[in-house]
Amino acid sequence: MTIFKRMSLLCLTLLLAFAFGCAATSTREGTGEYIDDSAITAKVKSGLLGEPNLNSNDIQVETFKGVVQLSGFVTSPAQINTAVAVTRKVKGVSDVRSNMVVKGNQ
């Protein structure tokens, strides 16, 4: 084989390895999904921050393949409902899971 063919084969092999290495699985996001989920998380946090009745500093937001999980502490069940409603309005959110806890209700 000539040097050109060997280098071409090497480049093709590396390109394919990179492409398949970034592929999504059921438990791992692909590169594009990770970027999309990061954008969704930022939009949800921004929406929660804009709610005057919520202390958004106590609410954590995580997104995986469009499913948003909210966790943390709030002072009333109404705040849980508000946070979930705000999250559902964000474009790209396919489902919302709430693990928020009402403070002092233990």
RABEL-V653407 format. One record per backbone hydrogen bond with DSSP energy under -1.0 kcal/mol. NH is the residue of the N-H (numbers start at 1). CO is the residue of the C=O. If there is no record, write none. Layout:
nh->(NH/NH)
co->(CO/CO)
This chain:
nh->(6/7/8/9/10/11/12/13/14/15/16/17/18/19/20/21/22/25/34/35/36/37/38/39/40/41/42/43/44/45/46/47/48/49/50/51/54/56/58/59/60/62/64/67/68/69/70/71/73/74/80/81/82/83/84/85/86/87/88/89/90/93/94/95/97/99/101/103/105)
co->(2/3/4/5/6/7/8/9/10/11/12/13/14/15/16/17/18/28/30/31/32/33/34/35/36/37/38/39/40/41/42/43/44/45/46/48/51/54/55/56/71/69/67/64/95/62/97/60/58/101/76/77/78/79/80/81/82/83/84/85/87/90/66/66/68/70/72/74/102)
